[in-house]
Amino acid sequence: MARKPGSRSDITGPRLREAALRLFARQGYAAVSMRQIAAEIGVQAGALYLYTADKQSLLCDLMTDHLEALLMAWEAEALAGDAPSRLEQFARFHMRFHAERADEIFIAYNELRNLTPENFARVEALRKRYETALETILREGREAGALQLEDPKLAAMAIIAMLTGVNTWFREGGRLSRERVEDLYAGMVLRTAGARE
């Protein structure tokens, strides 16, 4: 199908992704049709297939783009110090990175069930890389005696869940500032991992 007169691929493609992200986060992947996404950006439904193979591919691409950006940003962090210091850096990084990405987080954690097995494997591999980065900090801290925890893998999952949960309730202008929440959560993460005071 021909592009709408005046449309541009460098504009329509990103608008498609933004609209899909917003609609999937608000209504859920299963409830959103390609026609709804097309209507949201003002193109014919058939035009969407110039930018994505199908709705499943779109969902997977949104998830993988988010996780690849997360990994790239994390790998750019200049970690320094002992395991407790690196653990605190991880906690603060995770909260800062996700602070403005509520829709991405919602989709990344709540729409996994809607991925095909192949796409799930692709997304899961990226998630595991990030989880392993935290698990490595925890394991090294335990081995050095700086962190007191029984199971670094379980602790990593619990910490990520705790940090990711901030986005479900935090609102600017509330009782606590973002900076104060970050300080409090960083302290809770260290205590969860048994960091010695």
C-alpha positions as CSV (number, residue, x, y, z in Angstrom):
1,M,0.0,0.0,0.0
2,A,1.3,3.4,-0.8
3,R,2.4,5.8,1.8
4,K,0.0,8.6,2.8
5,P,0.8,11.8,0.8
6,G,3.3,13.8,2.8
7,S,4.3,11.0,5.1
8,R,7.9,10.2,5.7
9,S,9.4,6.9,6.7
10,D,11.8,8.6,9.2
11,I,8.8,10.1,10.9
12,T,6.2,7.4,10.5
13,G,8.4,4.6,11.8
14,P,9.2,6.2,15.1
15,R,5.5,7.4,15.5
16,L,4.4,3.8,14.9
17,R,6.6,2.6,17.7
18,E,5.6,5.3,20.1
19,A,1.9,4.7,19.5
20,A,2.3,0.9,19.8
21,L,4.3,1.4,23.1
22,R,1.6,3.7,24.5
23,L,-1.3,1.5,23.5
24,F,0.2,-1.8,24.6
25,A,1.1,-0.2,28.0
26,R,-2.4,1.2,28.4
27,Q,-4.7,-1.5,27.0
28,G,-2.5,-4.6,26.8
29,Y,-1.0,-6.2,23.8
30,A,-3.9,-8.6,23.2
31,A,-6.5,-5.8,23.2
32,V,-4.7,-3.6,20.7
33,S,-5.1,-4.1,16.9
34,M,-2.9,-2.9,14.1
35,R,-5.9,-0.8,13.0
36,Q,-5.9,1.0,16.3
37,I,-2.2,1.7,16.0
38,A,-2.7,3.0,12.4
39,A,-5.6,5.2,13.5
40,E,-3.4,6.6,16.3
41,I,-0.8,7.8,13.9
42,G,-3.2,8.7,11.0
43,V,-2.2,6.1,8.4
44,Q,-4.0,3.2,6.8
45,A,-3.5,-0.1,8.6
46,G,-1.7,-1.6,5.6
47,A,0.9,1.1,5.7
48,L,2.2,-0.3,9.0
49,Y,3.5,-3.3,7.3
50,L,6.1,-1.1,5.6
51,Y,7.7,-0.7,9.1
52,T,7.0,-4.1,10.8
53,A,6.2,-7.6,9.8
54,D,3.3,-7.9,12.2
55,K,2.1,-7.0,15.7
56,Q,4.2,-9.8,17.3
57,S,7.4,-8.5,15.7
58,L,6.5,-5.0,16.8
59,L,6.1,-6.2,20.4
60,C,9.4,-8.1,20.3
61,D,11.2,-5.1,18.8
62,L,9.9,-2.8,21.5
63,M,11.2,-5.1,24.2
64,T,14.5,-5.8,22.6
65,D,15.2,-2.2,21.9
66,H,14.5,-1.3,25.5
67,L,16.8,-4.1,26.8
68,E,19.6,-3.3,24.3
69,A,19.5,0.4,25.4
70,L,19.5,-0.7,29.0
71,L,22.5,-3.0,28.4
72,M,24.4,-0.4,26.4
73,A,23.9,2.2,29.1
74,W,24.9,-0.2,31.9
75,E,28.0,-1.3,30.0
76,A,29.0,2.4,29.7
77,E,28.9,2.9,33.5
78,A,32.3,3.2,35.0
79,L,32.0,0.9,38.0
80,A,34.5,1.5,40.8
81,G,35.1,0.3,44.3
82,D,34.2,-2.8,46.2
83,A,31.1,-4.9,45.7
84,P,28.9,-2.8,48.0
85,S,29.9,0.3,46.1
86,R,29.2,-1.3,42.8
87,L,25.9,-2.7,44.1
88,E,24.9,0.8,45.1
89,Q,25.9,2.1,41.7
90,F,23.8,-0.6,40.0
91,A,20.7,0.3,42.2
92,R,21.0,4.0,41.4
93,F,21.6,3.3,37.7
94,H,18.6,1.0,37.4
95,M,16.3,3.6,39.0
96,R,17.7,6.5,37.0
97,F,17.5,4.6,33.7
98,H,13.9,3.5,34.2
99,A,12.6,6.8,35.7
100,E,11.2,8.1,32.4
101,R,10.4,4.7,30.9
102,A,7.3,3.5,32.6
103,D,5.7,2.1,29.5
104,E,8.8,0.2,28.4
105,I,9.0,-1.3,31.9
106,F,5.4,-2.3,31.9
107,I,5.6,-4.0,28.6
108,A,9.0,-5.7,29.3
109,Y,7.6,-7.3,32.4
110,N,3.9,-7.8,31.7
111,E,3.8,-8.8,28.1
112,L,6.4,-11.6,28.0
113,R,3.5,-14.1,28.0
114,N,2.4,-12.8,24.6
115,L,5.7,-13.5,22.9
116,T,6.1,-16.5,20.6
117,P,8.7,-19.0,21.9
118,E,11.3,-17.7,19.5
119,N,10.8,-14.1,20.4
120,F,10.6,-15.0,24.1
121,A,14.1,-16.7,23.8
122,R,15.5,-13.5,22.2
123,V,14.1,-11.2,24.9
124,E,15.0,-13.6,27.7
125,A,18.7,-13.8,26.5
126,L,18.9,-10.0,26.8
127,R,17.2,-10.0,30.3
128,K,19.6,-12.7,31.5
129,R,22.7,-10.6,30.5
130,Y,21.4,-7.7,32.6
131,E,20.5,-10.0,35.5
132,T,23.9,-11.7,35.3
133,A,25.7,-8.3,35.7
134,L,24.0,-7.8,39.0
135,E,24.4,-11.5,40.0
136,T,28.2,-11.1,39.3
137,I,28.4,-8.1,41.7
138,L,26.6,-10.1,44.4
139,R,28.6,-13.3,43.9
140,E,31.9,-11.4,44.0
141,G,30.8,-9.5,47.1
142,R,29.8,-12.7,48.9
143,E,33.2,-14.3,48.0
144,A,35.0,-11.3,49.3
145,G,33.0,-11.4,52.5
146,A,31.6,-7.9,51.9
147,L,28.0,-9.1,51.2
148,Q,26.2,-11.7,53.3
149,L,23.6,-13.5,51.2
150,E,22.8,-17.1,50.5
151,D,21.9,-17.1,46.9
152,P,23.2,-14.4,44.5
153,K,20.9,-15.4,41.7
154,L,17.7,-15.2,43.9
155,A,19.0,-11.9,45.4
156,A,19.6,-10.4,42.0
157,M,16.0,-11.2,40.9
158,A,14.6,-9.8,44.2
159,I,16.6,-6.6,43.9
160,I,15.7,-6.0,40.2
161,A,12.0,-6.6,41.1
162,M,12.2,-4.1,44.0
163,L,14.0,-1.5,42.0
164,T,11.7,-1.8,39.0
165,G,8.6,-1.5,41.2
166,V,9.5,2.1,42.0
167,N,8.0,3.1,38.6
168,T,4.6,1.6,39.5
169,W,4.0,4.0,42.4
170,F,6.4,7.0,42.2
171,R,4.9,10.3,41.1
172,E,6.8,13.6,40.8
173,G,5.6,16.2,43.4
174,G,4.7,13.5,45.9
175,R,5.9,13.2,49.5
176,L,9.4,12.1,48.5
177,S,11.6,13.5,45.8
178,R,13.1,11.2,43.2
179,E,16.6,11.7,44.7
180,R,15.3,10.8,48.2
181,V,13.6,7.7,46.9
182,E,16.9,6.7,45.1
183,D,18.8,7.2,48.4
184,L,16.3,5.1,50.4
185,Y,16.2,2.3,47.9
186,A,20.0,2.2,47.5
187,G,20.2,1.7,51.2
188,M,17.5,-1.0,51.2
189,V,19.4,-2.9,48.4
190,L,22.6,-2.8,50.4
191,R,20.8,-4.2,53.5
192,T,19.0,-6.8,51.4
193,A,22.4,-8.0,50.2
194,G,23.8,-8.0,53.7
195,A,26.4,-5.3,53.2
196,R,28.4,-4.7,56.3
197,E,27.9,-1.2,57.7
